[in-house]
Amino acid sequence: MIKPRVLVTRRWPEAVEAQLMAQYDAVLNEKDRPLSEADFRDALGRFDAVLPTVTDKLSPAVFETKSPRTKILANYGVGYSHIHEPSAKQLGLTVTNTPDVLSECTADLAMMMLLMVARRAIDGDREVREQHWDGWRPTHLVGTKVSGKTLGIIGYGRIGQEMAKRAHHGFGMDIAVYNRSPIAPEVLAQNNATQVATVDDLLPRCDFVSLHCPGGAANRHLINAHRLNLMKPDAFLINTARGEVIDEQALAQALWFETIGGAALDVFDGEPRVNPDLLKCSNLVMMPHLGSATREAREAMGFRVLDNLSDFFDGRPPRDQVI
Ligand code: 8YV
């Protein structure tokens, strides 16, 4: 039997690449360099499946091909706002993602960043490393207490719920939630969470706000200057979702003028480029998109893509079909 031809757009964990090579006629990206739009257009004509990641911007121009060979885009990652949905639909492509397997690690990182910004971890590390620490004193690098505070969660999907679990059961935080659709009472009850009707209702009551909603056009600049103004002056904003959800210029101003307490960002609009104004803000923790960056999660994401491919090529509806 002829094996389907599969293009893997970045290096993946070794164990997953080995499995891909065994099951498919797979082409790996040995140099691990992001593909260009032209490479993609070309790939749609030559491969049965393309396996993109968040670094692949699949804009309408990429899909300008009359007779694609590709039938499935099996995305490595849960977010897929980098794939232009109407274009993929128009070409009749199936799109899958990798939910569940990265929820815990992404929530771990969000909690880590919340703690880091509240407790001034970056300032402390820098001081010790640069040998500027001159000893303990009562007023030294004083941060903000986390335990018992109110955490607002925007987007109460799998990752949002994992974040709530850590914050509520680990740190005794009160959980308030904004979500597009109603959350079942028994799901809210697991973390003693309260759902509020609008983002504007949520923000003024929170000491911390953590974003867990999808990116893309619908949520672009969901957190804008108006909404940053609704936050308490000492509240912290955490983003492990997508960069475009925050108006970064407005955030830089809020941090600069200290109208909020601080922020922690794992994702950036147009990453890996980072808005230079953000680089000037001291009350900001920044990470290079590490949400799912554990060996366990990255391998599980790869094997989840393999599950989706087997479903598809064996004629079953893929378990994680999103388009
Ligand atoms: C992934 C993520 O590492 O899964 C997602 O949506 O944001 C990350 O944790 C990345 O997207 C891989 O494509």
Residues whose N, C-alpha, C, O or C-beta is under 5 A from the ligand:
A	BS01	8YV	T53 V54 Y76 G77 V78 G79 A241 G291 S292
